[in-house]
Amino acid sequence: MNIGILSRYANSYSTRSLVRAGLFSGHFVQVIDHTQCSLRIEQHLPTVFHNGANLSYLDAIIPRIGASVNAQGAAVIGQFELMNIFTCVRSEAMLQARDKLRCAQRLSSYGIDTPRTVFVGEGQDIADLVQSIGGFPVVIKMLESTHGVGVLLAENLLQTSSILEAFQKLGERVVLQEFIREAEGSDIRVVVVNGEIVASMRRQAKEGEFRSNLHRGASAITVELTRQEEDLSRKVARVIGLEVAGIDILRSHRGPLIMEVNASPGLEGIEMTTGIDVAGSFINLVESKVAELKLLRV
């Protein structure tokens, strides 16, 4: 099988892990920088070129799209979809997961609880908005932030107003989100592949930090999920339409809350913490889905 990994960073842990897993299973694996792809739009003959080579020989792609090239990555994935090449992450699902407001709206429509969230329009009464989600402190998030970048904690009205003003001057869309104090700087990352839970870990923010991203010095241990958390993780992946998903859960007094949904979850933290070959589960997904597609075409 010919598998393309859409990644700008061939030497990143996640990309190398996927290459290793694919080669171990006997497949041809190619890392493709999606920012260097050209798309030919032609009726009945859509094509993707990379450095002049026609990529129509691929059987499947595994997207690893960063936030900075989200729209461009989605366009490339969409072109592969037109070519009937299987993708672990569909373009629309990726865009929805990456946009925190759209994602929260979708989850809410299916009765899935998240921290109380409010989108901030221009000229709004900030004090009223903060009160509507439970008061201070409040989390301020850019709608397309990753790894904790663009996520800040504001303790009072002055801080909140100053941060919002700075973001709005930069043209960034932001939301205010309820701070879940009882989580005590921890969250749970669950990786779901093909509707099944593959691995989970509990991340704990370092002292003085509220963000539990491993990139920011958080620690991680394996964790046993409750039945409710397992069912919720599967439902979230299904609702957003993700074959592969990293689901971030906060344990609160009112039950598990979905903090974030990731369409391209990092593999280093979860594999190093749990010892589970998560990349291998991605390859297993590709194998089963491509086999299904070939049967349908017969």
C-alpha positions in Angstrom: 0.0 0.0 0.0 1.2 3.6 -0.8 0.7 5.9 2.2 1.3 9.7 2.1 1.9 11.5 5.4 1.0 15.2 5.0 3.6 17.0 7.2 5.9 20.0 7.0 8.2 18.4 9.5 9.6 15.1 8.5 11.8 14.9 11.6 9.0 15.5 14.1 8.3 12.7 16.5 4.8 12.1 15.3 5.8 12.0 11.6 8.7 9.6 12.3 6.5 7.4 14.4 4.0 7.1 11.6 6.7 6.4 9.0 8.1 3.6 11.3 4.7 2.0 11.8 3.9 2.1 8.1 7.2 0.6 7.1 7.0 -2.0 9.8 3.7 -3.1 8.3 5.3 -3.5 4.9 3.9 -0.3 3.2 5.6 2.3 1.1 5.4 5.6 3.1 6.2 9.0 1.8 6.3 12.3 3.8 4.7 15.1 1.7 4.9 18.8 2.6 1.4 19.9 1.8 2.5 23.5 1.5 4.5 22.5 -1.6 1.6 20.8 -3.3 -0.2 22.1 -6.4 -3.8 21.3 -7.1 -5.2 20.8 -10.6 -9.0 21.4 -10.7 -10.4 19.6 -13.7 -13.7 17.9 -14.2 -13.4 14.1 -13.6 -9.6 14.4 -13.2 -8.6 16.2 -10.0 -4.9 15.9 -9.3 -2.4 16.7 -6.6 1.2 17.4 -7.6 4.2 17.5 -5.2 7.5 18.8 -6.6 6.1 18.0 -10.0 5.1 14.4 -9.2 1.5 13.3 -9.7 0.3 11.7 -6.4 -2.6 9.8 -7.8 -0.7 6.5 -7.0 -1.4 7.0 -3.3 -3.9 4.7 -1.6 -4.3 6.8 1.6 -3.0 9.9 3.4 -2.5 10.7 7.0 -2.8 14.5 7.5 -0.6 16.2 10.1 -1.8 19.8 9.5 -0.6 22.7 11.7 -2.8 25.6 12.6 -0.7 28.2 10.7 -1.6 26.4 7.3 -5.0 25.2 8.3 -6.9 26.4 5.2 -4.2 25.4 2.8 -4.0 21.9 4.4 -7.8 21.5 4.2 -7.7 22.4 0.5 -5.1 19.7 -0.2 -7.0 17.1 1.9 -10.2 18.1 0.0 -8.5 17.5 -3.3 -7.4 14.0 -2.2 -11.0 13.3 -1.2 -12.1 14.3 -4.8 -9.6 11.7 -6.0 -11.2 9.0 -3.8 -8.0 8.6 -1.9 -8.7 7.7 1.8 -7.8 10.2 4.4 -7.6 9.6 8.1 -9.0 13.2 8.7 -11.5 14.7 6.3 -11.2 18.3 5.5 -14.5 19.5 6.9 -14.0 17.6 10.2 -10.5 19.1 10.6 -11.8 22.7 10.0 -14.6 22.2 12.5 -12.3 20.7 15.2 -9.7 23.4 14.8 -12.2 26.3 15.2 -13.1 26.2 18.9 -16.4 28.1 18.4 -17.7 25.9 15.7 -16.6 22.8 17.6 -18.3 24.0 20.8 -21.5 24.8 18.9 -21.5 21.3 17.3 -21.0 19.6 20.6 -23.7 21.6 22.3 -26.2 20.7 19.6 -25.6 17.0 20.5 -26.0 17.6 24.3 -22.2 17.3 25.0 -21.1 19.5 27.9 -18.2 21.8 27.7 -16.9 24.7 29.9 -19.3 27.6 29.5 -18.1 29.6 26.5 -19.0 33.0 25.0 -17.8 34.5 21.8 -16.8 38.1 22.2 -18.2 40.6 19.7 -17.0 44.2 19.4 -18.4 46.7 21.8 -19.8 44.2 24.3 -20.1 44.6 28.0 -17.2 42.4 29.2 -18.4 42.4 32.8 -21.7 40.9 31.8 -20.1 38.3 29.6 -17.8 37.2 32.3 -20.6 37.0 34.8 -22.6 34.8 32.4 -20.0 32.1 32.4 -19.4 32.1 36.2 -17.2 35.1 36.9 -13.4 35.4 37.4 -11.0 34.0 36.7 -11.8 33.4 33.1 -9.9 31.7 30.3 -9.3 33.7 27.1 -8.7 31.6 23.9 -7.9 32.4 20.3 -10.3 30.3 18.2 -7.4 28.4 16.4 -4.8 28.2 19.1 -2.7 25.0 19.6 -0.2 23.8 22.3 -1.6 26.4 24.7 -0.4 29.4 22.5 -3.0 32.1 22.6 -4.6 30.7 25.8 -4.5 33.1 28.8 -6.0 33.3 32.3 -7.5 36.7 33.3 -8.1 37.4 37.0 -10.1 40.6 36.8 -11.9 43.0 34.5 -8.9 45.2 33.7 -6.8 42.2 32.6 -9.6 40.8 30.5 -10.4 44.0 28.7 -6.7 44.6 28.0 -6.1 41.2 26.6 -9.3 41.3 24.5 -8.4 44.7 23.1 -4.9 43.4 22.1 -6.4 40.4 20.3 -9.0 42.4 18.5 -6.4 44.9 17.2 -4.5 41.9 15.8 -7.7 40.7 14.1 -7.9 37.6 16.2 -11.2 36.0 17.1 -11.4 35.0 20.7 -13.8 33.3 23.2 -14.1 33.6 27.0 -14.4 30.3 28.7 -15.3 29.2 32.2 -12.3 28.3 34.4 -12.8 24.9 36.0 -11.0 25.4 39.3 -11.6 21.9 40.6 -9.6 20.4 37.7 -6.5 21.8 39.5 -4.5 22.3 36.3 -5.0 18.8 35.0 -6.9 17.3 32.0 -7.2 13.9 30.4 -6.1 13.3 26.8 -7.9 10.4 25.1 -7.0 9.2 21.6 -9.8 7.6 19.6 -9.1 5.8 16.3 -11.9 4.3 14.2 -14.4 4.7 17.1 -12.2 2.8 19.6 -10.2 4.2 22.5 -6.5 3.5 21.9 -4.8 5.3 24.7 -5.3 7.8 27.5 -3.2 9.8 29.9 -3.7 12.5 32.6 -1.7 15.6 32.2 -0.8 17.9 35.1 0.4 21.5 34.6 3.6 22.5 36.3 3.4 24.7 39.4 2.2 28.2 38.7 0.8 27.2 35.3 -2.8 26.5 34.4 -2.2 25.0 31.0 -1.6 21.3 31.0 0.1 21.1 27.6 3.2 18.9 27.7 5.0 21.5 25.5 4.7 23.8 28.5 6.4 21.5 31.0 3.4 19.5 32.2 3.8 16.0 33.4 1.8 13.0 32.4 0.8 9.6 33.7 -1.5 6.8 32.5 -5.1 7.0 33.6 -8.0 4.7 33.8 -11.1 6.2 32.2 -14.6 6.0 33.7 -17.3 4.4 31.6 -18.8 7.8 31.1 -15.6 9.2 29.9 -15.1 6.4 27.4 -18.6 6.7 26.0 -18.2 10.5 25.8 -14.9 10.3 23.9 -16.4 8.0 21.3 -19.4 10.2 20.9 -17.3 13.3 20.5 -15.2 11.8 17.7 -18.4 10.5 16.0 -20.2 13.9 16.2 -17.2 15.9 14.8 -16.7 13.2 12.2 -13.1 12.3 13.0 -11.7 8.8 12.3 -8.7 9.9 14.4 -9.1 12.3 17.4 -7.4 13.6 20.5 -10.1 14.4 23.0 -9.3 16.6 26.0 -11.5 16.1 29.0 -11.8 18.1 32.3 -13.1 16.4 35.3 -15.5 18.8 37.0 -18.1 18.8 39.8 -20.8 18.5 37.1 -19.1 15.6 35.3 -16.6 15.3 32.4 -16.4 18.4 30.2 -14.9 18.5 26.7 -12.2 21.1 26.6 -10.9 20.6 23.2 -11.0 18.2 20.1 -7.8 17.7 18.1 -7.8 16.4 14.6 -4.0 15.8 14.5 -3.1 14.7 18.1 0.6 14.6 18.9 2.0 11.1 19.4 5.1 11.7 21.5 3.5 12.4 24.8 0.8 9.7 24.6 3.2 7.0 23.3 6.0 7.8 25.7 3.6 7.9 28.7 1.5 4.8 27.9 4.0 2.7 25.9 1.2 2.1 23.4 2.0 2.1 19.6 -0.6 4.7 18.8 0.9 5.3 15.3 0.3 1.6 14.6 -3.4 2.1 15.2 -3.4 4.8 12.6 -1.9 2.3 10.1 -4.4 -0.3 11.1 -7.2 2.2 10.3 -5.7 2.9 6.9 -5.4 -0.8 6.1 -9.0 -1.5 7.0 -10.6 1.5 5.3 -8.6 1.1 2.1 -9.6 -2.6 1.9 -13.3 -1.5 2.4 -13.0 1.0 -0.5 -11.4 -1.5 -2.8 -14.3 -4.0 -2.1 -16.8 -1.2 -2.9 -15.1 -0.5 -6.2 -15.2 -4.2 -7.4 
